[in-house]
């Protein structure tokens, strides 16, 4: 009887704690220096990362002025990334539509630079990774054994405290970590993103190039009707800033549109 009771208590304890989900809160700063919150949910070997941008699409009057109108491209789902040990599925709002695509986690490789620094009391190490047209400088702490991170930055031996994308398109900073038993939010976004049809990364690249080329051509044509012109920077950041992953031929193809 005692052995049966002990087994039951052990099984209940393991099952009880296995339902806990880690919830890591980060601040998320975009290319316009607008800061919102973002959340990483970790459920065993699955993660959901969501940018909690509550702004509606249109002109952001809070940061616009007479010379520069800032256009927000967003919806009520915002940016969501699902990851497991083999793939990630990314969902972004784009031009009043949504783009959902999958990608392999295997392409993410880190270089540890040997640099260290203290961030808010955490002893951190620097890592750098380059993939999908982006370069990320990451500071993580081995003091907290979490090897999943924001965006698709999984696999480092410690909790990610800070991420900076080198073009300053993205800045992510750690705020807090907790465990909860409620999994409805995690399951909602997992179901939303995994039950929809997603394109592979190669198809995503081609689709984004077509969309962006069409959009640039329309902007030029519209202004031409008004006897006006528009200048684009050589890296076409007004287009690439809207993306998490930048297709390798996007900028070169956009340069062809005059």
MOMOMO-V994263 format. One record per residue. N is the residue number from 1. PSI is psi in whole degrees, 0 to 359 (none if undefined). OMEGA is omega as a letter, one per 40 degrees, with the letter a starting at -180 (999 if undefined). BURIAL is # if it has 16 or more other ideal C-beta (glycine too) atoms within 10 Angstrom, else .. Layout:
N & PSI & OMEGA & BURIAL
N & PSI & OMEGA & BURIAL
//
This chain:
1 & 317 & a & .
2 & 319 & i & .
3 & 321 & i & .
4 & 316 & i & .
5 & 318 & i & .
6 & 317 & i & .
7 & 318 & i & .
8 & 315 & a & .
9 & 321 & i & .
10 & 316 & i & .
11 & 316 & i & .
12 & 318 & a & .
13 & 314 & a & .
14 & 318 & a & .
15 & 322 & a & .
16 & 311 & a & .
17 & 336 & i & .
18 & 342 & a & .
19 & 350 & a & .
20 & 138 & i & #
21 & 131 & i & #
22 & 134 & i & #
23 & 115 & a & #
24 & 123 & a & #
25 & 135 & i & .
26 & 155 & i & #
27 & 150 & a & .
28 & 118 & a & #
29 & 128 & a & #
30 & 188 & a & #
31 & 344 & i & #
32 & 13 & a & .
33 & 24 & i & .
34 & 129 & a & .
35 & 131 & i & .
36 & 179 & i & .
37 & 161 & i & .
38 & 156 & a & #
39 & 134 & i & #
40 & 120 & i & #
41 & 130 & i & #
42 & 116 & i & #
43 & 98 & a & #
44 & 248 & a & .
45 & 21 & i & .
46 & 146 & i & #
47 & 152 & i & #
48 & 127 & i & #
49 & 126 & a & #
50 & 135 & i & #
51 & 119 & a & #
52 & 59 & i & .
53 & 112 & a & #
54 & 4 & a & .
55 & 150 & i & .
56 & 156 & i & .
57 & 147 & a & .
58 & 195 & i & .
59 & 127 & i & .
60 & 96 & a & #
61 & 339 & a & .
62 & 332 & a & .
63 & 4 & i & .
64 & 159 & i & .
65 & 182 & a & .
66 & 333 & a & .
67 & 342 & a & .
68 & 107 & i & .
69 & 123 & a & .
70 & 119 & a & .
71 & 128 & i & .
72 & 131 & i & #
73 & 98 & a & .
74 & 168 & i & #
75 & 188 & a & #
76 & 348 & i & .
77 & 322 & a & #
78 & 203 & a & #
79 & 128 & i & #
80 & 136 & i & #
81 & 122 & i & #
82 & 136 & i & #
83 & 147 & i & #
84 & 198 & a & #
85 & 350 & a & .
86 & 325 & a & .
87 & 164 & i & #
88 & 149 & i & #
89 & 122 & a & #
90 & 136 & i & #
91 & 122 & i & #
92 & 146 & i & #
93 & 138 & a & #
94 & 118 & i & #
95 & 52 & i & .
96 & 24 & i & .
97 & 181 & i & .
98 & 145 & i & .
99 & 127 & i & #
100 & 124 & a & #
101 & 155 & i & #
102 & 159 & a & #
103 & 154 & i & #
104 & 138 & i & .
105 & 337 & a & .
106 & 338 & a & .
107 & 350 & a & .
108 & 111 & i & #
109 & 138 & a & .
110 & 145 & i & #
111 & 121 & i & .
112 & 124 & a & .
113 & 344 & a & .
114 & 353 & i & .
115 & 146 & i & .
116 & 155 & i & .
117 & 162 & i & .
118 & 129 & i & .
119 & 111 & i & .
120 & 39 & i & .
121 & 355 & i & .
122 & 133 & i & #
123 & 114 & a & .
124 & 153 & i & #
125 & 151 & a & #
126 & 138 & i & #
127 & 150 & i & #
128 & 139 & i & .
129 & 145 & i & #
130 & 124 & i & .
131 & 150 & i & .
132 & 43 & i & #
133 & 9 & a & #
134 & 151 & i & #
135 & 123 & a & .
136 & 131 & i & #
137 & 122 & a & .
138 & 136 & i & #
139 & 125 & a & #
140 & 158 & i & #
141 & 124 & i & #
142 & 353 & a & .
143 & 335 & i & .
144 & 117 & a & .
145 & 77 & i & .
146 & 119 & a & #
147 & 22 & i & .
148 & 148 & a & #
149 & 178 & i & #
150 & 166 & a & #
151 & 239 & i & #
152 & 23 & a & #
153 & 69 & i & #
154 & 156 & i & #
155 & 357 & i & #
156 & 150 & a & #
157 & 56 & i & .
158 & 167 & a & #
159 & 131 & i & #
160 & 126 & a & #
161 & 326 & a & #
162 & 140 & i & #
163 & 132 & i & #
164 & 123 & i & #
165 & 134 & a & #
166 & 336 & i & .
167 & 5 & a & .
168 & 19 & i & .
169 & 327 & a & #
170 & 133 & i & #
171 & 125 & a & #
172 & 131 & a & #
173 & 135 & a & #
174 & 139 & i & #
175 & 312 & a & .
176 & 163 & i & .
177 & 135 & i & .
178 & 170 & i & .
179 & 137 & i & .
180 & 163 & i & .
181 & 346 & a & .
182 & 123 & a & .
183 & 7 & a & .
184 & 317 & a & .
185 & 315 & i & .
186 & 311 & a & #
187 & 326 & i & .
188 & 310 & a & .
189 & 327 & i & #
190 & 313 & i & #
191 & 317 & a & .
192 & 314 & a & .
193 & 329 & a & #
194 & 339 & a & .
195 & 353 & i & .
196 & 155 & i & .
197 & 128 & i & .
198 & 144 & i & #
199 & 155 & i & .
200 & 171 & a & .
201 & 324 & i & #
202 & 317 & i & .
203 & 320 & i & .
204 & 313 & a & #
205 & 313 & a & #
206 & 319 & a & .
207 & 316 & a & .
208 & 319 & i & #
209 & 315 & i & #
210 & 316 & a & .
211 & 314 & a & #
212 & 322 & i & #
213 & 317 & i & #
214 & 317 & a & .
215 & 317 & i & #
216 & 315 & i & #
217 & 320 & i & .
218 & 319 & i & .
219 & 315 & a & .
220 & 315 & a & .
221 & 318 & a & .
222 & 316 & a & .
223 & 328 & i & .
224 & 323 & i & .
225 & 336 & i & .
226 & 11 & a & .
227 & 38 & i & .
228 & 164 & i & .
229 & 168 & i & .
230 & 141 & i & .
231 & 138 & i & .
232 & 139 & i & #
233 & 159 & a & .
234 & 336 & i & .
235 & 359 & i & .
236 & 51 & a & #
237 & 335 & i & .
238 & 343 & i & #
239 & 310 & a & #
240 & 333 & i & #
241 & 342 & a & #
242 & 355 & a & #
243 & 151 & i & #
244 & 312 & a & #
245 & 132 & a & #
246 & 117 & i & #
247 & 141 & a & #
248 & 331 & a & .
249 & 9 & a & .
250 & 308 & a & #
251 & 317 & a & #
252 & 324 & i & .
253 & 323 & i & #
254 & 328 & i & #
255 & 338 & i & .
256 & 342 & a & .
257 & 111 & a & .
258 & none & 999 & .
//
